[in-house]
Amino acid sequence: MDESTFLQHLLAEAPVEAFEEPLRLARDRGDTAEQIDRLQEATLVALQLRSILQERRRREGELAAISETAGDLLAIRNVDRVLRAIVRRARRLLRADTAYLTLLDEAGGDTYMRVTEGTVGEEFRNLRLPFGVGLGGLVAQNARPSFTSNYLEDPRFLHTDQIDSAVSLESIVAILGVPLMAGEQIIGVLFASDRSERHFSPGEVNLLTSMAAHAAIAIENARLFQEAQRALNELNAAHAVVRAHSEAVERAAAVHERLTDIVLQGGGIDEVATTLASVLDSELSIVDSDGRVFAGVDAGVGPCGLEEGLDRARSTGRTARVEDGDAFMWVTAVVAGAEQLGALVLRGRRHLDGADLRTLERAAQVTALLLLNQRSVALAEQRLLGELLDDVLTSGRREPDRVRRRSRRLGIDLDAEHAIAVASGGERARVLAAAAALVRDRGGLVAERSSAIVVLLPHLTPHDAARLVAERLGGHGECRVTLGAAGPVRGVENVAAAYEDAARCCRVLLALGREGDAATVSELGVYALLFSQAGRKELEAFVEATLGPLLVYDATRGTELTGTLDAWFGAGQNVTHAAEALHVHVNTLYQRLDRIRSLLAGDPHDAERGLQLHLALTIRRLGVALGHM
């Protein structure tokens, strides 16, 4: 057999048996010893050459795999994906049962398991390896590769129960670990392990070491890329913040300029509301100190949420964010000194930035300025109208022509039909302000006179005037507003008489205990007779005929029988309640009632007699209130 046969076997990558077959055949044929020696030498050389070629092909494959791995790793920009790719390739290249990677924890002074491939237990995945402890801790400490064919039986390593337990549960026997180096700094350890004894060759150690070198570069590149990406994101975010802030500042400056123009050009609250709603892209309401919307959109401002928001806005001096059901609202107090004028209420925005908040608060200042200006104008108008109404009531009968000329100069035609209303109660300043606002809307006159508010309104019946004024003036202050109305009247000369009727109507309502009610003279029924001279005389005669003996007895004896009878009717003819109201004993009250029966020659318990007595007492009380009796 010539050498070409061995070359053919080498080219065909034939098995070892093919190379040994010629030697076996030569022996079987009985070739000479010299021939067999020469053939045996050729066979040995061929096998050596085969082994060298196989090793070179293996190294070529490993180098190609490492090169491919390096390219793949460098293309990955995510650190987590890089680490998983490293461990997966290491396991495949070394044909190991498991592979895993630990990273350095400088603060903890150890390494911790970061990625595993082929492991099954949670305890192993959570393992930490202190420097110098176990095979991995030794590699991390010395920055040199280390391996063992049987870790649990190897006395070269410092064993701990925790590490040995985790290794045992994974059934790991042979372990190879190599350092991950970034320059001179160790950053972790790369492992390959088998669940049976295995002697790692120098080639396998070098292979994993080369893999670790490429992996360390890939890890560092990915880390640097992520840091650069994070820095770029932060830069973009900062740029976005700066751009948004710049836009907000420009928007705020534009709003400030528009608000300033509104003030300088004599604009009103409605223009402020419209401007803000447009700029802030929200529903905006401007409410007064009672929470009533007087400009902008009536967005259903809840009184509880508004009160909470105003309390917080006043205490902090800043805009308050309030949850109102599923929605949010922003409340900014409108104040002038210590006086609460109202609030700006914004809806439709979950978040407002600093510039938007400053815009809202600047608008609140402008609103306060406009409200104060409106108040000053209103006070001046109110003073003029009040002086005119005083003049009408005091001089209208004596100097009608002069008063008429004065009223016409102010645009008031007193020859047109007017109704007059007199209101008592409520918080005086706020009731007067509400009355003045009504007059501005509907025309007419308003004045404060004899501790009451007098309103003269054109083109309304007394009934309509009473309802309108009660609606606009009601609820201002803790006390309820009681209102009497009269008219209609034409001409300056007749206003004073109508005023007196309206004032008497108001006093009658109060005397009847109808505080907070509104009525006209015609709605008072029989009590309206007190408003005319003839009616008063008839009523006075009725009172005298019904209560005369009782009134004379009280006047001559200094007793209070009339008041006792009135209290008894007021208590629903209940003796106990009447005694409590008069602060006397029940027996005393019985004695008084007996005296009353004897004086009046009739039993107050009788329905018809009781009705006459009760009516007479009520008329007398009203007459006293009106100054007639």
C-alpha positions, 0 to 999 in steps of 0.5 A: 500500500502506498502513501496515497491511500493515507492521503485519500483517507485524510482528505475524506476525514476517514475514521481511525479504523480506516487508517489501521486497516492496511496494517491489519491486512499486511499482518494477515497476508504475512508480509515481512517484518520490514514491510510491516514496520514501514507500514506501521510507521506510515500509519502512525504519521498519518494518524498524527497528521489526522489529529493535527488537522482535526485540532486545527479544524476545531480551532478554526471552528471555534475561532469562527464561532468566537468571531461570529459571537463577537460580531453579534455581541457588538451589534447588541446595544442592550446590556441584558440582551448582551449578557444573555447572548454571552451565556448562551454562546458559551454553553453552546461552544463548550457543549456544557450542561449549564453556563452562567455569569456573575457581575461584580457588586462593589458596594457589597464586596462580592459577585451576584448571579446575573444570568443563567442558562440550563439551570433549574433551581431558584436558589442557584439563580439567587446565589452570591459569591464573596471574593475568595469563596468558592471557585467563582469568588476565587476567580473574581479575587485573583482575576485568573481562570480556574476549573475543577473536574469535581467541585464539591470534592475539590479541597482547593476552594473555600466551601460554604454551606450555601454555595455547596447546597446550591451547586448540589441541588443543580447536580453540578460537578465540573466547573470552569470559570474565567474572569470578565475584564474591562481593562485592568478591572474585573467586572464579573466571571463567566462559567461553564459547567457539567453535571458529570466529571469533566477535565477541561482542556487548555484549549477549552480554557482558552476558548472560554477566556477568549469568549470572556474577553469579547464579552467584556468588550461587548458589555462595556460597549453596551453599557457605554451605549446605554449611558450615552442613550440615557444621556441623550434622552436626558438631554432631549428631555431637558431640551423639551422642558426648556422649549416647553418653559420657553413656550409657556413664558411666551404664552404667559407674556402674551396673556399678560399683554392681552389682560393689560390691554383689557384693563387699559381699553376699559374691558370687562370681566367677560373679556378676561374669562374669554381670554383665559379660557382660550389661552388655557384651553379649558372651561373657566368660570368667574364666581362671586364670593357666594359662588354664583357664576357671573362671567365665563361658563357655568361649569357646574361649580360644586359648592363643597369643592369651591369652598374647599378650594377657596379655603386652601387658595386663601391660606396658601395665596396660590392656586388650589387643585381640587378633586370634584368627583371624577373631574378636577378643578383649579381655584384661584382666589380673587382678593383685594387686601383682606376682602374676598371678591370671588374666585377663578374656577378652571375645569378641563385640565388635569395638570397645569404647569408653573407658567399656566398657574402664574397666568391664572393667578395674574388673571385673578389680580386683573379680575380684582382690579376690574371688580374694584373699578366696577365697584367704584363706578357702581358706588358713584352711580348708586350714590347719584341714584340714591340721592335722586330717589331721596329727592323724589321721596322728600321733594316729589310732592312739593317740587315735582317739576324740579325733581322731574328735570333732575331725573331726566338728566340721569336718564330716568323717566318717572312719568313712566309706570313704576313699581316700588319695593322696600326690603328689610333684613339681610347683610346691608352692604351686600343687599344694597350691592345686589339691589344696585346690580339689579337696577343696572340691569333693569333700570330704575333707582335704588337707595338706602332709607330708614334702615331699609333698601328701596328699589324703584323699577320701571315697567313692572307690576308690584307682584312681578317687582316683588318676586324679582327683587326677592329673587335677586336680594334673597340669600345675601347675608345670614338674615332673610330679606323681607320685602313689601311692594306697591304701585304701579304709579306714574309721576313724581308726585305719587312715588312717595305715597307708593313708598309708604304703602310698600314700607307698611307692607314690609312692616306688616309682614314682619309683624305677622311673623312672615320674615323672609317673605315678599308680598304686595299690598293687595296680597295682604287681604284684610290687613290691607285695610290698615293702609287707608284712612277709612279702612283703619277707622273701621278696623280700629272700631272693630278692635275697640268693640271686640277688645275694649273692656280688656284694653280699659282694664289693662290701662286702669289696673296696669295688668297684661291681660291683652298680652296674655290672651294674645300669647294664649292664641299664639300658643295654639290655646295650649295653657302650658306653652302659653305659661312658658312663653309668659314665664308665669305659673300655669295656675296664674294663667288659668286665673288670668283666663278666668278674668278675661272671660268675665271681662269679655262676657264670652268664652275664648274657647268658642270657635266664632268668638275665638276667631273674632278675638284672635283677629282683633288681637292681630289687627291691634298688633299690626296697628301698633307696628304701623303706628296707628294704634 
